Amino acid sequence: MNRRCAARWLALGTFVGAVGSAWAVYPERPLTLIVPFAPGGSSDIIARTIAPELSARLGQPIVVENYAGAGGVLGMTRAVRATADGYSLLLGSGSEVLINKLINPALQFDGLRDLRPVAFVGTGPMVLVGKKALPPNTASELAAYAKDPKHLLNYASAGNGTPMHVAGELFNLKAQTRISHVPYRGASPALVDVMGGQIELGIATLTAAQSFIKAGKIKAYGVLSREKSPLAPDLAAIGQTPGLEAVDLGVWFGLFAPAKTPNDVTARLETAARAVLANPEIVRKLAEQGVAASGASAGELKAFMAQEVEKYRAVVKAADIKPQ
C-alpha cells in the first residue's frame, strides 16, 4: 500500500513539475494582441506602438489583430472567450470594457469579471470642439448660449456608448443644457463635419482632434477634465469652469488577458509591459498620439476601473443612454 501511494505521489510530483516547467518557459510561440476597433484608430495606434517592444521583451512575435464591430463588442467577446493561456491579449479601453455593458446589460460579458488586468497603458484627455463660426469662445459662454431655446445645438461623437458620448452627456447634465447627440462611425468623419460646419460641436480624443485644432480648422473649448493636460497645455480645463467642476472624464487604455490566465503568466506579462511603458521612446511616441503613458500595475488598473465604472454608471443612468 505504501509503495502504491509513494508511486502516486511521485507521478503527481512529476506532473506538477512538468506543468511548472511549461509555464516557466512562457511564451513559447507568437502572441495575439486583439484590438476591438478598425485600423487607424487610437486603440490600433497604441497597440502597434507598444507591440514591437513588448515582443522584444517576451522573445516572441506579437500579431496585432483588428477585430472590429458593434462598438468594440465583437473584439471584446473574442478576447473573453479566448483560451486563458497568455497567448491572447486585449488592448482595451473604457468603451468596450466597461460602458457597453452598462448601456446594454444583456451582453454576455462583463469586463470587470471576465478580463484580468495586466498593465495600465495610459490615459488621454477628451476635448470639446466647435465649428469656427459658433459665437461662444469659452465653455462658460457655450453653456449660456446653449440654454437659449433659439439655439438648437448638436454634438458629434465617435459613436453611441463611447467615452466621448458619455462625456457629452455629462456636460449636458452639469451645464443644464440639451445639446443633442449625433453618433458618427468614428472620430474622423465627426471632426470633418465640425470643420465643415455641418454640425456645431464635437467631442473627441486629443489624439483625433489635435491636428484640426493646431491647423485652426475648429474651435477648441478645452479638455473635459478638472486639470489642464500637459499633453495640451494651451487648452483650458473645462472642469475649472464654475458650475462644471464635475466634468472630469478622459480616455484610458489597458492591457488585459482572459480572467482565468495563470498568475505566473500574467506576472511575466505585467513585468514586460511595465518595462515597455517606462521606455522613454515609447513614452514619447504615445505622447505624440495624445496619450500619457502610465505603466501602473495591474492592481492599480483594477482599482482605477472600479472608480471609472461608477462615473460611467451615474451618467448612463441620469442621461438614460440606450443601446442603438
Secondary structure, DSSP 4 states (H G I P E B T S, - for coil): -HHHHHHHHHHHHHHHHHHHHHHHT---S-EEEEESS-TTSHHHHHHHHHHHHHHHHHTS-EEEEE---GGGHHHHHHHHTS-SSSSEEEEEEHIIIIIHHHH-TTSS--HHHHEEEEEEEEEEEEEEEE-TT-S--SHHHHHHHHHSTT---EEEESSTTSHHHHHHHHHHHHHT--PEEEE-SSHHHHHHHHHHTSSSEEEEEHHHHHHHHHTTSSEEEEESSSS--TTSTTS-BGGGSTT-TT---EEEEEEEEETT--HHHHHHHHHHHHHHHT-HHHHHHHHHTT-EEEEE-HHHHHHHHHHHHHHHHHHHHHHT----
